[in-house]
């Protein structure tokens, strides 16, 4: 997970957003300064990166939600069907409990290879989106926001999905999601790929 300050100062964010626990900030002052800059757009002229970060902060402030309490494991979180009380194997057989958010899916709500969509923003039932070819259903069911991080799928998987060689970056870089050093797809590829489908 990227712990760089959401304020764009380049420092490591030691503090987290109290609402969602996902955005990182280096200090309360940095967060307050961003709030002030965001309301005074005339002061924002230092660089496009800073402008993007402030817009990103405004978006985060509007869409920030506290994490949900973990769902009960006696019912499917998607359709609310109750699992038989004496048969826990029903949900354990297919391993349909997300280890991160606790989302539970029954066999009807779990799709082959997609396995439904849990509440996590950057993964689905513990499988990170960054290691997959981008798909339209890679989003958080809770917020409705699509995954917007790096993608570095296996080359065989990319060939199967007809990902052209021209959309790969030339140099490996650190993935913002899994923090591994990988050759990633170019950031604009996601939109191009979906329009071609």
N, C-alpha and C positions, 0 to 999 in steps of 0.2 A: 504494500500500500504506500502511495506517495505521501510523505509527511512534510513536503515543502509548504511553506507559509502560503495560504490562499491570498494573502495580501500582495504578492508579487515582489516582496523585498529580497527573495532569494535565500532567506535563512530557513533553518529547520523549524517546523511548527511544533512546539512543545505542548501547546494547548489545543484542545479540540472544541468544536462547536458544541455547546451544551444541549442543543436540540437534537441533532442527528448523530453526533459523535463521529462523523466522517470527515468534515473539513478541519484542517489544521491551521493554527495561527501561532506566530512566534511570541506575540504579547498582546495584552488587552489594548495597549496604545495603538498597535498596528491595526487592530480590528476597528477601534474608534476612529482612527484617521481615515480608514477606508469608508466608513459610514459618512463622514464629513465630505470626503471627496465625491462620493457617489451622489450626494445631494447637490453638489456644486460642480456641474459638468464643465463649466468654463475653466476651472483649475486643472482639468485633466488634459494635458497636452505634452507630457514628458515623452511617452512612447506608445506605440500601438500595443505592446505587451501589457503595459500598465493599464491602458484603457480596457483591454480585454479582461484583465484580472478584475477590474472594478465592475465591469458589466457582469462578470462571472459571480462576483460577490452579491450584486443586486439579485441575480437569478437565484443564488443559493439562499438568500434571505427570504425570498418569496416562497420557495419550494421546500425549505428545510422542515423536516418532520422528526419528532423524537422516535426512537426505535420502538417498534411494537413489542409488547410482552410476548414471550414464546407461546405459540398456539398449543392448545391441549392435544395430547397424543391419542385420545380416545375417538376423535372424529377426523375426517378428512378436512383440511383447511379450505380446500377449493369448493367442494359441494356439500359439506357438513354431514355426509353420511357417517353413521356411527359404526365403528368396527365392532365385531362380535367380542364381548367382554372376556371370554375365555380363550380367544385365539389371537394372541399377539403376533403369531407367525404371519398373519395376513399382511401386516405392514412391514415386518422385518424381512420377509422373503425378498421383496423387490428393493429393499433399502431406500424407501421413499421419504425419509425424514432428512431435511436439510441440516447438516451439522452446524451451520452458521446461524440461521434465523429460526430454525425449528419448524419450518413449514412441513406439513404432512400431506401427502397425496395418495389417494386410493388408486387402484389399478385403472379405473375409468378416467381419472383426471390425469394420469401419467401417459404421455405420448412416447412412442418409441424414439429413443435417442435424444428426445427433447425433455422428457420427463416433467412436463408442466413447466411453470415458471414460478420460482419462489420469490420471497421478498428481497433477496440480495440484489444490490445494484451491479456488482462486478462479477457475479458467478451465478450458477444455477445448480442447486443441490450439491454444492461443494466443488463443482467443476468450473474453473475460471473461464470466462469468455475470451480472454486474451489468447488462449491456445487454440481457438477455433476460427473457422472462416466466419466473417460477420453474417448474421442472419437478422431478419426483421423482428424476430421474437426474442432477441437478446435485450431484455429490459427488466426493470424492477416492477413486479406486479403491484407493489404498494404505491410507488410514486408515479408510475407510468413513464418514467424517463428511460430512454434507451441507453445501452452501454456505449460510452464514447471514448474509451481508453484505447490502448495499443492492441494490435492483433498480430500474432506471429504463429499462424497455424502450421502444422506439419506439412511439408512440401507435397507429400502424396495426397493428403486430404485436400490441399489447395488445387492440385491437378484434377482431382475428381470433381471439384466444384468449378472447374474451368477458370481458375484465377490466372490471368495473364502474367508472364514473367516481368513485364514492364512496370507493374505496380509495387514491386518490392523495393524497399530502400536499399541503398548500396552498402552501407556500413551497419554493423550491429550496434545496438544501443540498449540501455537499460529499460525494460518494460516498466511502465508506471503502475501496473497492477500486480504482477508477480515478482518484479524486481530482478528478473533474470536477464542476462545479456543475450539478446536475440536480434536477428534480422527481421524487422517488422514490415507490415504492409504500409504504404503511404497513407497519411491521415485522410485524404480525400477519396480513397478507394471505396469506402463504405457506401457513399452516395452513388458513385458510378456503378458499383456492383448491383445495388438494388434496382436502379433504373434499367439495367440491362436484362433483368430477370423477366 
